[in-house]
């Protein structure tokens, strides 16, 4: 349905925005699955850091796009945007409280504003991979010092820091569960709306 040209009207504009949400959920889930499955050979990715953080960036970008459609309060000053966001959620029965991780933009912001973090933290590490064999000392140093991006590939946790230097932690398994639930809910809504 979404690959054909449709005329956007006030009555059906929510479909356009929900399509963007559905596609971004799919992109994020593909990358989360790649993170969880890992690889022994990294081929086109150069190395494991590029592999994991390419997919992590894809997840965060998709999460930010979903946020902009369903949760965006940045444009709250503009009546049309506020009404559009409310209408899309209402038309598709999206309860924001059910998706606290999908609707949390601080992880995406941490990644998108990496350049600011370099100046704010005056020396910062980047792209750390933690695993079961990471020593306690190294783990402590990485987690206790502002780093832009750290992923624990055994616990499936993503660590970053907000603009104030506070550590933020994203449970990737919980995020994936929320995304699958939202995707399932939206696809059922699509089917119901078409009938």
GIGI-V42103 format. One record per run of one state. SS is the DSSP state (H for helix, E for strand, L for the rest). FROM is the first residue (numbers start at 1). TO is the last residue. Records with the same first field share a line. If there is no record, write none. Layout:
SS->FROM-TO / FROM-TO
This chain:
L->1-12 / 38-42 / 46-47 / 71-73 / 78-78 / 92-95 / 99-105 / 113-113 / 122-124 / 126-127 / 131-135 / 145-146 / 148-149 / 153-156 / 162-166 / 195-195
H->13-37 / 43-45 / 48-70 / 74-77 / 79-91 / 96-98 / 106-112 / 114-121 / 136-144 / 172-194
E->125-125 / 128-130 / 147-147 / 150-152 / 157-161 / 167-171
